């Protein structure tokens, strides 16, 4: 591998958009959402944190080092790979047992994001984030809504005890990834800085929503699962419309 490409890969995972940037977002989500503060780490939580960092490093945020990697036009982090990493992190960090509602919510969140591949006829996150015009943006917004509704039901980041750090990391990586899909990756300075600031602000706002809906997600309220299903169905329709020639 090209040494420069290797260096940029390391920066993407360890600093931005993974690593340190994910830590900043996690602190914002944790504090605004009133999530548990703990430093206890077991093996499962450590692996969950690593999976979250890798998934976050694939976020199509403006200024990502991946945009500087060959081939020309930037590297293409894979949407399916990022989703699988988030699922791995969630499966390791989320408390057991798994109810049917939690599994359904997880399936809806994952399906809504995978269907975005229809927009660009590709699973490249950069192409998905920047393509298909207004219809594609509608599909991305609905998919993001599905994932953000489903995530606290699946991960239950408000739970204390073993794995709490991993749960917050996975929740924050999910927020970063889905919000980044709403940002055009081709932005130039200073719009890049504004967009990154808006993403961070969105993470803090989402934490407040987690705090406000904690009782509902704790009970795995059926209405939230139904809302996620409705958003997923709408996202599928929008993605099919956006994919039409």
Secondary structure as a PSIPRED ss2 file (coil, helix, strand):
# PSIPRED VFORMAT (PSIPRED V4.0)

   1 X C   1.000  0.000  0.000
   2 X C   1.000  0.000  0.000
   3 X H   0.000  1.000  0.000
   4 X H   0.000  1.000  0.000
   5 X H   0.000  1.000  0.000
   6 X H   0.000  1.000  0.000
   7 X H   0.000  1.000  0.000
   8 X H   0.000  1.000  0.000
   9 X H   0.000  1.000  0.000
  10 X H   0.000  1.000  0.000
  11 X H   0.000  1.000  0.000
  12 X H   0.000  1.000  0.000
  13 X H   0.000  1.000  0.000
  14 X H   0.000  1.000  0.000
  15 X C   1.000  0.000  0.000
  16 X C   1.000  0.000  0.000
  17 X C   1.000  0.000  0.000
  18 X C   1.000  0.000  0.000
  19 X H   0.000  1.000  0.000
  20 X H   0.000  1.000  0.000
  21 X H   0.000  1.000  0.000
  22 X H   0.000  1.000  0.000
  23 X H   0.000  1.000  0.000
  24 X H   0.000  1.000  0.000
  25 X H   0.000  1.000  0.000
  26 X H   0.000  1.000  0.000
  27 X H   0.000  1.000  0.000
  28 X H   0.000  1.000  0.000
  29 X H   0.000  1.000  0.000
  30 X H   0.000  1.000  0.000
  31 X H   0.000  1.000  0.000
  32 X H   0.000  1.000  0.000
  33 X H   0.000  1.000  0.000
  34 X C   1.000  0.000  0.000
  35 X C   1.000  0.000  0.000
  36 X C   1.000  0.000  0.000
  37 X C   1.000  0.000  0.000
  38 X C   1.000  0.000  0.000
  39 X C   1.000  0.000  0.000
  40 X C   1.000  0.000  0.000
  41 X C   1.000  0.000  0.000
  42 X C   1.000  0.000  0.000
  43 X H   0.000  1.000  0.000
  44 X H   0.000  1.000  0.000
  45 X H   0.000  1.000  0.000
  46 X H   0.000  1.000  0.000
  47 X H   0.000  1.000  0.000
  48 X H   0.000  1.000  0.000
  49 X H   0.000  1.000  0.000
  50 X H   0.000  1.000  0.000
  51 X H   0.000  1.000  0.000
  52 X H   0.000  1.000  0.000
  53 X H   0.000  1.000  0.000
  54 X H   0.000  1.000  0.000
  55 X H   0.000  1.000  0.000
  56 X H   0.000  1.000  0.000
  57 X H   0.000  1.000  0.000
  58 X C   1.000  0.000  0.000
  59 X C   1.000  0.000  0.000
  60 X C   1.000  0.000  0.000
  61 X C   1.000  0.000  0.000
  62 X C   1.000  0.000  0.000
  63 X C   1.000  0.000  0.000
  64 X C   1.000  0.000  0.000
  65 X H   0.000  1.000  0.000
  66 X H   0.000  1.000  0.000
  67 X H   0.000  1.000  0.000
  68 X H   0.000  1.000  0.000
  69 X C   1.000  0.000  0.000
  70 X C   1.000  0.000  0.000
  71 X C   1.000  0.000  0.000
  72 X C   1.000  0.000  0.000
  73 X C   1.000  0.000  0.000
  74 X C   1.000  0.000  0.000
  75 X C   1.000  0.000  0.000
  76 X C   1.000  0.000  0.000
  77 X C   1.000  0.000  0.000
  78 X E   0.000  0.000  1.000
  79 X H   0.000  1.000  0.000
  80 X H   0.000  1.000  0.000
  81 X H   0.000  1.000  0.000
  82 X H   0.000  1.000  0.000
  83 X H   0.000  1.000  0.000
  84 X H   0.000  1.000  0.000
  85 X H   0.000  1.000  0.000
  86 X H   0.000  1.000  0.000
  87 X H   0.000  1.000  0.000
  88 X H   0.000  1.000  0.000
  89 X H   0.000  1.000  0.000
  90 X H   0.000  1.000  0.000
  91 X H   0.000  1.000  0.000
  92 X H   0.000  1.000  0.000
  93 X H   0.000  1.000  0.000
  94 X C   1.000  0.000  0.000
  95 X C   1.000  0.000  0.000
  96 X C   1.000  0.000  0.000
  97 X C   1.000  0.000  0.000
  98 X C   1.000  0.000  0.000
  99 X C   1.000  0.000  0.000
 100 X H   0.000  1.000  0.000
 101 X H   0.000  1.000  0.000
 102 X H   0.000  1.000  0.000
 103 X H   0.000  1.000  0.000
 104 X H   0.000  1.000  0.000
 105 X H   0.000  1.000  0.000
 106 X H   0.000  1.000  0.000
 107 X H   0.000  1.000  0.000
 108 X H   0.000  1.000  0.000
 109 X H   0.000  1.000  0.000
 110 X H   0.000  1.000  0.000
 111 X H   0.000  1.000  0.000
 112 X H   0.000  1.000  0.000
 113 X H   0.000  1.000  0.000
 114 X H   0.000  1.000  0.000
 115 X C   1.000  0.000  0.000
 116 X C   1.000  0.000  0.000
 117 X H   0.000  1.000  0.000
 118 X H   0.000  1.000  0.000
 119 X H   0.000  1.000  0.000
 120 X H   0.000  1.000  0.000
 121 X C   1.000  0.000  0.000
 122 X C   1.000  0.000  0.000
 123 X C   1.000  0.000  0.000
 124 X E   0.000  0.000  1.000
 125 X H   0.000  1.000  0.000
 126 X H   0.000  1.000  0.000
 127 X H   0.000  1.000  0.000
 128 X H   0.000  1.000  0.000
 129 X H   0.000  1.000  0.000
 130 X H   0.000  1.000  0.000
 131 X C   1.000  0.000  0.000
 132 X C   1.000  0.000  0.000
 133 X H   0.000  1.000  0.000
 134 X H   0.000  1.000  0.000
 135 X H   0.000  1.000  0.000
 136 X H   0.000  1.000  0.000
 137 X H   0.000  1.000  0.000
 138 X H   0.000  1.000  0.000
 139 X H   0.000  1.000  0.000
 140 X H   0.000  1.000  0.000
 141 X H   0.000  1.000  0.000
 142 X H   0.000  1.000  0.000
 143 X H   0.000  1.000  0.000
 144 X H   0.000  1.000  0.000
 145 X H   0.000  1.000  0.000
 146 X H   0.000  1.000  0.000
 147 X H   0.000  1.000  0.000
 148 X H   0.000  1.000  0.000
 149 X H   0.000  1.000  0.000
 150 X H   0.000  1.000  0.000
 151 X H   0.000  1.000  0.000
 152 X H   0.000  1.000  0.000
 153 X H   0.000  1.000  0.000
 154 X H   0.000  1.000  0.000
 155 X H   0.000  1.000  0.000
 156 X C   1.000  0.000  0.000
 157 X C   1.000  0.000  0.000
 158 X C   1.000  0.000  0.000
 159 X C   1.000  0.000  0.000
 160 X C   1.000  0.000  0.000
 161 X C   1.000  0.000  0.000
 162 X C   1.000  0.000  0.000
 163 X C   1.000  0.000  0.000
 164 X H   0.000  1.000  0.000
 165 X H   0.000  1.000  0.000
 166 X H   0.000  1.000  0.000
 167 X H   0.000  1.000  0.000
 168 X H   0.000  1.000  0.000
 169 X H   0.000  1.000  0.000
 170 X H   0.000  1.000  0.000
 171 X H   0.000  1.000  0.000
 172 X H   0.000  1.000  0.000
 173 X H   0.000  1.000  0.000
 174 X H   0.000  1.000  0.000
 175 X H   0.000  1.000  0.000
 176 X H   0.000  1.000  0.000
 177 X H   0.000  1.000  0.000
 178 X H   0.000  1.000  0.000
 179 X H   0.000  1.000  0.000
 180 X H   0.000  1.000  0.000
 181 X C   1.000  0.000  0.000
 182 X C   1.000  0.000  0.000
 183 X C   1.000  0.000  0.000
 184 X C   1.000  0.000  0.000
 185 X C   1.000  0.000  0.000
 186 X C   1.000  0.000  0.000
 187 X C   1.000  0.000  0.000
 188 X C   1.000  0.000  0.000
 189 X C   1.000  0.000  0.000
 190 X C   1.000  0.000  0.000
 191 X H   0.000  1.000  0.000
 192 X H   0.000  1.000  0.000
 193 X H   0.000  1.000  0.000
 194 X H   0.000  1.000  0.000
 195 X H   0.000  1.000  0.000
 196 X H   0.000  1.000  0.000
 197 X H   0.000  1.000  0.000
 198 X H   0.000  1.000  0.000
 199 X H   0.000  1.000  0.000
 200 X H   0.000  1.000  0.000
 201 X H   0.000  1.000  0.000
 202 X H   0.000  1.000  0.000
 203 X H   0.000  1.000  0.000
 204 X H   0.000  1.000  0.000
 205 X H   0.000  1.000  0.000
 206 X H   0.000  1.000  0.000
 207 X H   0.000  1.000  0.000
 208 X H   0.000  1.000  0.000
 209 X H   0.000  1.000  0.000
 210 X H   0.000  1.000  0.000
 211 X H   0.000  1.000  0.000
 212 X H   0.000  1.000  0.000
 213 X C   1.000  0.000  0.000
 214 X H   0.000  1.000  0.000
 215 X H   0.000  1.000  0.000
 216 X H   0.000  1.000  0.000
 217 X H   0.000  1.000  0.000
 218 X H   0.000  1.000  0.000
 219 X C   1.000  0.000  0.000
 220 X C   1.000  0.000  0.000
 221 X C   1.000  0.000  0.000
 222 X H   0.000  1.000  0.000
 223 X H   0.000  1.000  0.000
 224 X H   0.000  1.000  0.000
 225 X H   0.000  1.000  0.000
 226 X H   0.000  1.000  0.000
 227 X H   0.000  1.000  0.000
 228 X H   0.000  1.000  0.000
 229 X H   0.000  1.000  0.000
 230 X H   0.000  1.000  0.000
 231 X H   0.000  1.000  0.000
 232 X H   0.000  1.000  0.000
 233 X H   0.000  1.000  0.000
 234 X H   0.000  1.000  0.000
 235 X H   0.000  1.000  0.000
 236 X H   0.000  1.000  0.000
 237 X H   0.000  1.000  0.000
 238 X H   0.000  1.000  0.000
 239 X H   0.000  1.000  0.000
 240 X H   0.000  1.000  0.000
 241 X H   0.000  1.000  0.000
 242 X H   0.000  1.000  0.000
 243 X H   0.000  1.000  0.000
 244 X C   1.000  0.000  0.000
 245 X C   1.000  0.000  0.000
